[in-house]
């Protein structure tokens, strides 16, 4: 671990409490969509729309891998899925992208950093580590970097790589992890990646030789064979319960 020179972070649910933001964004979108539906004689309440959007949000990940299909990164497509589900695809769609922008505004405003995020990043900076962020595209081009730039301690990071915009594919593609190491001027073996999702963060970083650190925001367990105990797959190099553990772990 003492060979690590670069520390790279995921953004959502790693540095930021993004589940709060996602819930706030869906509430705003549900309100806007409900109003639009009523204009066209479809009396769906905000609560009815929100319930349907919550289903779309939960089911947007492929059951086998936990990965988001590329076209569902774009929230415009969520609202279109809703219209299809309620047999209202004929409704004019000029409002759709406006709703997406309102969703992301609410998401950003309601996703504060975890309480130990800034102190951890500052401690790593003071210890001389090179710092960067690798995070997936939000589907609306430029939105992820806009949200990164709103992070109160953004200046502590040298740069951000947005997978799916700065690279052809989103995580767990190897490309964003290789790119961030190259921009840091380091080999991948001298970088550690911190994320919250084994299937995207850990798999992609591990594949290029980075040390991987999973911050356990929620359980990620899969059954590899019938009868075997539940295991985490792929396994990270280290698991932590809070970001504050990172400086001591890297120094060990």
Protein Blocks (a to p, Z undefined) as FASTA:
>chain_A
ZZpmbdcddfehplpcfklmmmmmmmmmmmmmmmmmmmnopacdfklmmmmmmmmmmmmp
cfklopacfklmpmklmmmmmmmmnopampccklmmmmmmmmmmmmmmmmccdfklmmmm
mmmmmnopacddddddehighklmmmmmmpmklmmpgbdcdehklpmbdcfbfklmmmmm
mmnopafklpccddfbfklmmmmmmmnopacddddfbccdddfbghiacddddddfbdcf
bfklmmmmmmZZ
